[in-house]
Amino acid sequence: MATYKKNIVVDLKKNFSEKTHLIEKLKELINSNISNFEKIKTFKKLREKWVKIGKVQSHLSFGLNNSYQHHIKLFYDYIYLDKKIKEIDQENNKKLKLDFLKEAEKIKLIGDKLKSYRDLLVIIKKWNYLTGPLKSEDELKLNTKFDLIIQTVKTNKNDYLKNREKYDKKNIEIKKELVSKFKKLINDSVDEKNMWLKKISEIEKIKDKFIGMGPIKSSENNELWKEFKILNKQFIREKNIFFKNLKKTYSENINKQLKIIEDCKLLKEKEIINPSDLQNLKINFKKIKNVPYKRNKENWNNFSNELNLCFEKIKKIRGIENKEEIENSSQKNSLIEDLKKNFSINKIDEIINKWTRIGKSKNQIEFNLLLKTIQEELKNMGLSNDEIESHKLKVKSSLMSNNDKDFEKTRLRKKIEETSKQISQLENNLNFIKKGSDSKVLDGVHNEIKNLKNQLEINEKKYFLFK
């Protein structure tokens, strides 16, 4: 026992000597000839050494710490005369304190609140002895956050000592929930690299939280650990299998991309390119996942170049078509003007023959203008509405394609059949209406039959004209 106490005294004296030596080094550093950046580096090393040195005699500790803090302040007063150094150092101190805050937040969540308190004491020592000044607004903000964590950990420790069983039960439930989440993530099937990386990140968070909770005095804790280890082995095995097979998947998907690029090149050689085919290629290319980043970017750039060349060709072809459209439109307008000046029934046939030789137009502007002109001129000649409609239908029929004619005839045939059925139904209904019935009802039915017959006659004439 005497030897043990003697060794402690020796260690305390040794620590005192080392700390006193560090203070002297700190004094010399301020007046040394090295650059300010080198001084900062040396200063940080001295502070790290101070933290590692153990305790000194209690009656010497207060004075020694005051002397150390005094020379720390003198160093900062001197070094911060260099505004650039001050700005850089304060930013570094802020980053360091933010890192300590993250560690403290994790420590706060440890299930064993005694361990949580002990671990936090280490962070407090680093906070006090390894960090330097910050901007006043940052200093206040970060210190407030850190003080709240310290207070929470202290309160939790005291409460833990009073209600240990309650805490252990609560922490067991948290561990069960973490194991359940772990199991769910493993069972969630993913087949893309990015999804796997996300899955790994989420599982690592669960593992950190589970392990970070520390030991819990409960029989259930051992069972939870067993299940956790089994899940972890399964996760590692599945992860290794996926990334092993990923090389094979990479090769297959690269070949799929190259095939789409070749298909795009083949489309480029065609005289007429359908834009929807290009869109489908683009959609199919984007569906391909699990390709190395650089290779994917290279293939996408090659595909985009081929795609753009195809679209340029489409624009060029459409440019030629637009030119022809303008010429066709001009010729058709001339024919309409000619018809207005020299209108006659025979002139209509002459204009129609010339019109069909010009070729089709995508828009219907000239066609509608032609019909309007014919209608107005025939009306001026004194023809009836039925006669005007008959001439217009002849013109429509002459300018329609065979497909358009077939469509129109099918539409008219359906109308004729429907109207005929309606007429038959109404005529049958008349047979069941008793004599002496309301004359208004009978008149209504007779009028409806009359209107339907008129409509039937018009549609039959139209149908005949489209033959």
Helices and strands as residue ranges (DSSP letters): H 2-31, H 36-52, H 58-79, H 83-108, H 113-130, H 136-162, H 164-187, H 193-212, H 219-268, H 275-287, H 293-341, H 345-358, H 365-380, H 385-399, H 402-432, H 439-465
